[in-house]
């Protein structure tokens, strides 16, 4: 009975689909998740950071739950979407609406005059109250993945991280065991047929 079910076309089709999804998970989604965790928690990839967007201030350009990837640059221009630390130490991703050079309180201006960026969320009616000092800019957003941030947030929990490691491994092992089972069944069928043929001769 089990053999008939395993050889049924619907069962075979479902297994093929599961195998394809598993490969997508292992070779596409998993590397993206690992890259995001590395760039959000460490400085292993220098100059690159990733953040999960938790507010709707940049919608519809950057929806809530998106992951944004920022790259450190020597300077930023009006129109750039940047990630920066605000006065409360929070990471914010907003658009530059104007660039201003700060006038230092000295008679001869220094060549290293700090640059101030006036920022605003696309969905906000007014600009941010405080300007952003160039040293507080974490980078310019160069890539984003909508809505995946919620998954990343879950993976950062102990349960989620456990599933990230255990679930793909378990699916991969089950897939391999299923393939081994099918090969064993084929080998048994060959031996049975061979014995039947030998006994009839």
N, C-alpha and C positions, 0 to 999 in steps of 0.2 A: 504493500500500500504506500509506504513512504517512498519507495523507489518510483512508483507511478507518479506521485505528486511532484517529486524532484525533476522528473523528465517531462512534465507537462509544459507546453509552450508558454503559458502565462507565468509559471514559476520561473522558467529560464529567462523570460523577458524582464521580470521584476529583479532578478539577480543581476542581469546585465546593467540595468538602470542604477541599481545600488552600487555596482562596481564603478560606473562612470562618475557618480556623485562622490564616491570615496576618493577617487583620483583628483577630482576638482578640489575637494577639501584639503587633501594632502599637498598638492602642488601649486594651488593658487591662493586659497583662503588662509591656510596655515602660515605660509611665508609672510603674507601681509600682516597677519596678527602679530607674528614674532617681530617684524620690522617696527610695527607701531609700539609694541611694548618696550623694545630697545630704545627707540628715539624719545619715548615719553618718560622713561625712568632713568636712563643713563646718558652719558655723553660719549658713548662708544663710537657713534658716527658723528664726528666733529662738525658743528655748524648746522646740523639738521635736528629739528625737534618736531614732535607731533602732539596734538592736543585734541581732546574731545570737546565739542561745542555744546554747552549746556543751557544757553539762552537763545532767544529768538531775535536778538538785536541785529543780526546780519541776514535775516530772511528776506526774500527767497534765495538770495545768492548762496548763503551757507545755512542749510536747514539745521534745526536742533537735532543733536545726535550724530552730526557729521564728524569725521576725523579730518583735521587739517594738518598738512605737512608744511613746515616753515623752514626756510633756508636763510642763514645769516648772510648779510650783504654789507658792503662798504657804505652804502647810502640808499635812501629810499625816496620815491617820487610821489607827487600827488596822484591819487587814484590807486596806489598800491594797497593791498589788504595785508596788514601786518599783525603779528602777535606780539604782545608786550606785557610787561608787569605794571599794574597800576599802583597807586599810593598805598593800597591795602594789601599789596603782595599777591593780588589775584591775576591770573593770566587772562587777557582779553584779546579778542581778534576783531579789529575794526578797520575801516578804510581811512587812509590819509586824505584829508580835504584841503590841507595847506601845509607848506613847509616854511618855517621861520627860523632865522638865525638869531640866537640870543645875544644881546649886547652885554658883554661883561663890564663890571664896574671898575674899569681901569682906563687910564688915558690912552695907552697904546693897545688896541685890540690884539688878542692872541690869534695865531693861525689855527689853533685848535679850539675855535669857538664852538660850543655845543649847539647842536641843531635841535630845534623843537618841532614836533609834528602835532598838528591839530587833527584829531580823529573823530569819526562819527560812525555809528552803526547804520547800515543801509535802511533798516526798519525804524530807526529813531527819528523823531522830529527835530531834535536839537543836537548840536555837537557835544562831545564830551567836555565836561567842565575843566578838567586839567589837561594841559598839553603833555605830550610824551617826549621825554628826553631821549636822545639818540642811544644812550647807553642802556636804556631800559627796553629797547626793541630786541625781541628774541629772534625775529626773522620775518621774511616776506613769504606769504602763503603762495606756494607754487602748484599744489595739488590737493584735492579733497575727495573723500569718499563719503557720500551721503548716507546717513542713518546707521552706519556700521558701528558708530561710537557706543551705542547702547550695548552691543555685543562685547566690545572691548571693556566697557565698564564692568560687565558681569565677569569677564575672564580675570579681571584684576582681583576678584574676591577669591578666597581659598577654594570654595566649591567650583567656581568657574575655571580656575587654573588647573585644578585636578581633572576636570572634564576635558580641558584642552589637551592634556597629556594622555589620559586614560582612554577617552572615547575613540579618537582616531586609531590608537594602537589596537584597541579591542576590535574595531571594525575591520582593520587590516588583517588581524589574526584570524577572525571569523571567515573573511573572504578567502584567505589562503587555505584554511581547514576545509572549506567547501570545495575548493579546487582539488585538494588532495583526495577528498572523499570521492569526487567524480572520477579521478584517475584510478583509484582503487576499484571502484565499481566496474570500470571498463576492463581492467585487468582480470577481475573475477569472471566477468562475462566471457572473455576470451578463453580462459582456462576451462570454464564449463562447456563452451562450444567445442573446444578441442577434445575434451573427454567424451562428449556425446558422439563426435565424429569418429573417434578411435574405437568406441564401443560398437558402433554400427558397422564398422569395417570388419 
